[in-house]
Amino acid sequence: MLLIVGLGTPGETYQKHRHNIGFMAVDAIADAYGFAAPRARFRGIVREGMLRSKGGPEKTLILKPTTYMNESGNAVREAVAFHKIPLERVFVIYDELDLAAGKVRVKRGGGNAGHNGLRSISSHIGNDYWRVRLGIGHPGEKERVTGHVLGNFAKADKTWLDPLLDAIAHAAPFLADGDEAGFMNKIAVLTTPQREATPKPAGKTKDD
């Protein structure tokens, strides 16, 4: 079984916050593959469904903790313990301030970089789960960080945010395969603007 956790802050007021991109990403995955309707469980909202994998359909649980961000680990611990999910099958998707907007990085283990959600999860289940970092960009000045992270995405952000969420949904089966590099590569391909081929000038060429 695969567990994909999205981090964010529950409540309509916070839906469009940059800090909620983890929620947005897992919703995109669940919607794209027709997961079951949301229901309350494990101190969060869960949706169950299947992702394609090379070994066949992989049962997948989407989890959005509904606790405060700094208590997210409680929900993750309960889901992991109930389903006996090994940490190498746990992926946590969250916002990354120090990563350029729209960029994605995946790694297993590592530090928490001051992210309260990760700190809580690591304290409850250990550090050996997968981190899926979604860049939201840095405002450039330390004094503006809190307002940036806890502010809504700007209208201009839709040019990269919507394609990114679609790409994450398309690439999700790579996580079921345990192919994290493939996941990042697929997203890169889907979110990189394609250059139009330059037409050849009319007339003779040197080969004529």
Secondary structure, DSSP 8 states (H G I E B T S, - for coil): -EEEEE----SGGGTTBGGGHHHHHHHHHHHHTT----EEETTEEEEEEEE--TTS-EEEEEEEE-S-GGGHHHHHHHHHHHHT--GGGEEEEEEETTS-TT-EEEEES---TT-HHHHHHHHHH-S-SEEEEEE----SSGGGHHHHHTSB--GGGHHHHHHHHHHHHHHHHHHHTT-HHHHHHHHHHHHS---------SS--TT-
